[in-house]
Amino acid sequence: MRNGIHRLRSGNRTDQPTFVVERFGWGAPDRLEVAGTFSGLTIGTPGGAVLTVYGEDGSHRLPAVDAGDAGSSDGAHWAAEFAWLDAPVAFDRARLELGTSLAVELPAPGTEADGQPLAVELLEEPEETDAAEPAAPAAPGDPAERLRLETRLLEQAEQLEEARALALRAEAALQRAEADLVLEREARAADAERFRRGLAQVRESAEEALASAGDARARDEAELGDLRARIAEMESASGELDAARTERDEARAELDAVRGELEGAQGTLNAAQSDAQALADRLSGRR
């Protein structure tokens, strides 16, 4: 098959190499261990063991940090430990690749293999292509490189935990902010409703006050008109009273004049009576 894709040399050969899984599971939170027995190999296992795991989020390639050699004898034991370069995730199948010539499809971690041999795929070397394929991660060949990888794994695990804690805190803060926003909206809605009610009450009171003021003004104007009418009547009555007083004074003056004339007439009458009596007395004496 072209374009650098590996292919089986002979998938149905009776002398095809096999691998019996003795252990495939977690050796540490960030490590996977594979151990088993190769059979039918004519050469030792090549270097650069890589374990590729497949899950819901895709595939992850784990380089071997400690791998053995299957040797050239039949039934040689082989074991390796593979380190996660990213945060460990769940997966449902895995593929063990030894260099570019051998590959084994492994069962799920912890699954009992019942000693059944697994077929070892003999891969052809990839043909040269125009576009070079990305090389598999090189397995660390010395303790310093292994220590560097372990340190990097620890740092990435710490960063992952910090990111998860930060995400949890951010989610909690977001939930609190959303709850506060809901409470704030409810409080503002309640305040707005109270404001609308208060404004309606103030408007109603103002309209009632204006209506009452209009009625009071109308009453005041009516009372003022009555008062002005009464004042006019009183002014008219005052003029009539003054005229009556004038007539009274004139009548008194005329009465006084009549009294004077009466007194004068009475005096004249008395004098005439006296003269008449005197004349009568003289007449009586002559007789």
C-alpha positions in Angstrom: 0.0 0.0 0.0 1.4 3.4 -1.0 1.8 6.7 0.9 3.8 5.3 3.8 1.0 3.1 5.2 2.3 -0.2 6.7 0.8 -3.5 5.5 1.0 -7.1 6.6 3.4 -9.4 4.8 1.5 -12.6 5.4 -1.6 -12.5 7.5 -2.4 -16.2 7.1 1.0 -17.9 7.6 1.1 -20.7 10.1 4.5 -19.6 11.4 3.3 -16.1 12.1 4.7 -14.7 15.4 2.4 -14.3 18.4 2.3 -12.5 21.7 0.6 -13.8 24.8 -0.4 -11.0 27.2 0.5 -11.6 30.8 -0.3 -8.1 32.1 -1.8 -5.0 30.6 -2.9 -2.4 33.1 -2.1 0.8 35.1 1.2 0.7 36.9 0.7 4.3 38.1 -1.8 7.1 37.5 0.2 8.2 34.5 1.8 4.8 33.5 0.6 1.7 31.6 2.4 -1.6 31.9 2.5 -4.3 29.2 4.1 -7.7 29.8 3.9 -10.9 27.9 5.7 -13.6 25.8 6.6 -13.4 22.2 6.8 -16.6 20.2 8.0 -17.2 16.7 10.3 -14.2 16.4 13.5 -14.9 14.5 15.1 -11.6 15.5 15.0 -9.5 18.7 12.3 -6.8 19.1 13.4 -3.5 17.6 13.6 -0.4 19.7 11.3 2.5 19.9 8.3 0.7 21.4 5.1 2.9 21.3 1.7 2.2 22.8 -1.2 3.9 20.9 -4.5 4.0 22.8 -7.9 4.9 21.3 -10.8 6.5 23.1 -13.7 8.9 22.6 -11.4 11.9 22.3 -9.2 10.3 19.7 -5.8 8.5 19.9 -2.8 9.1 22.1 0.8 7.8 21.6 2.7 6.8 24.7 6.5 6.2 24.4 8.1 3.4 26.4 10.2 4.6 29.3 11.4 1.1 30.1 11.3 -1.7 27.5 13.0 -5.0 27.3 14.2 -7.2 24.3 12.2 -10.3 23.3 15.5 -11.9 22.1 15.8 -14.5 19.4 14.6 -17.6 21.3 11.1 -18.9 21.3 9.0 -18.0 24.4 11.1 -14.9 25.3 9.5 -12.7 28.0 9.1 -9.0 27.2 7.8 -6.1 29.4 7.6 -2.3 29.0 6.3 0.7 30.8 4.6 3.5 28.8 4.2 7.1 30.0 1.5 9.5 29.2 2.7 12.8 27.7 -0.7 14.3 28.2 -3.3 14.0 30.9 -4.4 10.4 31.1 -7.9 9.6 29.7 -10.1 6.6 29.4 -9.7 4.4 26.3 -11.2 1.1 25.0 -8.5 -0.4 22.9 -4.7 -0.2 22.3 -2.1 -1.1 19.7 1.5 -2.0 20.6 4.1 -1.0 18.0 7.7 -2.2 18.1 9.7 0.0 15.8 8.4 0.0 12.3 8.2 -3.8 11.8 6.0 -5.3 14.5 2.5 -4.5 15.9 0.0 -6.2 18.2 -3.6 -5.3 18.8 -4.1 -5.5 22.6 -7.3 -6.1 24.6 -8.7 -3.5 27.0 -6.6 -2.9 30.2 -7.3 -5.4 32.9 -9.1 -7.8 30.6 -8.2 -11.5 31.0 -6.6 -12.8 27.8 -7.0 -16.5 28.9 -3.6 -17.2 27.5 -4.8 -16.9 23.9 -1.9 -15.8 21.7 -2.4 -12.6 19.8 -1.2 -12.3 16.2 1.9 -10.1 15.7 1.6 -8.1 12.5 4.8 -8.1 10.4 4.9 -4.6 8.9 6.8 -3.6 5.7 9.0 -0.6 5.8 7.1 2.5 4.6 7.9 3.5 1.0 9.4 6.9 0.3 6.9 9.6 -0.4 7.0 13.2 -1.4 5.6 14.3 1.9 7.5 12.9 4.9 5.4 11.3 7.6 5.8 12.6 11.2 8.1 10.4 13.1 7.0 8.5 16.2 8.1 10.0 19.4 11.6 8.6 20.2 11.8 6.5 23.3 14.2 7.9 25.9 17.4 6.0 25.9 19.0 7.2 29.1 18.0 7.9 32.8 18.3 11.7 32.2 15.8 11.6 29.4 13.5 9.4 31.4 13.8 11.8 34.4 13.1 14.8 32.1 9.9 13.0 30.8 8.8 12.1 34.3 9.3 15.7 35.4 7.4 17.0 32.4 4.6 14.5 33.2 4.4 15.7 36.8 4.4 19.3 35.7 1.6 18.7 33.2 -0.4 16.7 35.8 -0.1 19.6 38.2 -1.1 22.1 35.5 -4.1 19.9 34.6 -5.2 19.8 38.3 -4.7 23.6 38.6 -6.7 24.1 35.3 -9.5 21.8 36.6 -9.6 23.6 40.0 -9.6 26.9 38.1 -12.4 25.7 35.9 -14.4 24.5 38.9 -13.9 27.9 40.6 -14.8 29.7 37.4 -17.9 27.6 37.0 -18.9 28.2 40.7 -18.3 31.9 40.3 -20.3 31.9 37.1 -23.2 30.1 38.9 -23.0 32.6 41.7 -22.9 35.5 39.3 -25.9 34.1 37.4 -27.8 33.7 40.8 -26.8 37.2 41.8 -28.0 38.5 38.4 -31.3 36.7 38.8 -31.8 38.2 42.3 -30.7 41.6 41.0 -33.2 41.5 38.2 -35.9 40.4 40.5 -35.0 43.2 43.0 -35.0 45.8 40.2 -38.3 44.5 38.8 -39.8 44.8 42.3 -38.3 48.3 42.7 -39.7 49.3 39.3 -43.1 48.0 40.3 -43.1 49.8 43.6 -41.9 53.0 41.7 -44.8 52.6 39.2 -47.3 52.2 42.0 -45.9 55.1 44.0 -45.9 57.3 40.8 -49.6 56.3 40.1 -50.5 57.2 43.7 -48.7 60.5 43.5 -50.4 61.3 40.2 -53.8 60.3 41.6 -53.2 62.5 44.7 -52.1 65.4 42.5 -55.2 65.1 40.4 -57.4 65.0 43.4 -55.6 68.0 44.9 -56.0 69.9 41.7 -59.7 69.0 41.5 -60.1 70.0 45.2 -58.2 73.2 44.6 -60.4 74.0 41.6 -63.6 73.3 43.7 -62.2 75.5 46.5 -61.3 78.2 44.0 -64.8 78.1 42.6 -66.3 78.3 46.1 -64.0 81.2 47.0 -65.0 83.0 43.8 -68.6 82.4 44.6 -68.2 83.6 48.2 -66.2 86.6 46.9 -69.0 87.4 44.5 -71.6 87.2 47.4 -69.4 89.3 49.6 -69.1 91.9 46.9 -72.8 91.9 46.4 -73.3 92.3 50.1 -70.8 95.1 50.2 -72.7 96.8 47.3 -75.9 96.4 49.2 -74.4 97.7 52.4 -73.0 100.7 50.5 -76.4 101.3 49.0 -78.0 101.0 52.4 -75.4 103.3 53.9 -76.3 106.0 51.3 -80.0 105.6 52.1 -79.1 105.8 55.8 -77.2 109.0 55.2 -80.2 110.4 53.2 -82.5 109.3 56.0 -80.3 111.0 58.6 -80.3 114.1 56.5 -84.1 114.0 56.2 -84.3 113.4 60.0 -82.1 116.4 60.7 -84.1 118.5 58.3 -87.3 117.3 60.0 -85.9 118.1 63.4 -85.0 121.6 62.2 -88.5 122.0 60.9 -89.9 120.7 64.2 -87.7 123.0 66.1 -88.9 125.9 63.9 -92.6 124.8 64.4 -92.0 124.5 68.1 -90.6 128.0 68.1 -93.5 129.3 66.2 -95.9 127.4 68.5 -94.2 128.8 71.5 -94.5 132.3 70.0 -98.1 131.7 69.1 -98.7 130.4 72.7 -97.1 133.5 74.1 -99.3 135.6 71.8 -102.3 133.6 72.8 -101.5 134.0 76.5 -101.0 137.7 76.0 -104.3 137.9 74.1 -106.0 135.9 76.8 -104.6 138.3 79.4 -105.8 141.3 77.4 -109.2 139.7 77.0 -109.5 139.0 80.7 -108.5 142.4 81.5 -111.0 143.8 79.1 -113.6 141.5 80.5 -112.8 142.7 84.0 -113.1 146.3 82.9 -116.4 145.7 81.3 -117.6 144.0 84.4 -116.7 147.0 86.5 -118.6 149.4 84.4 -121.7 147.5 84.9 
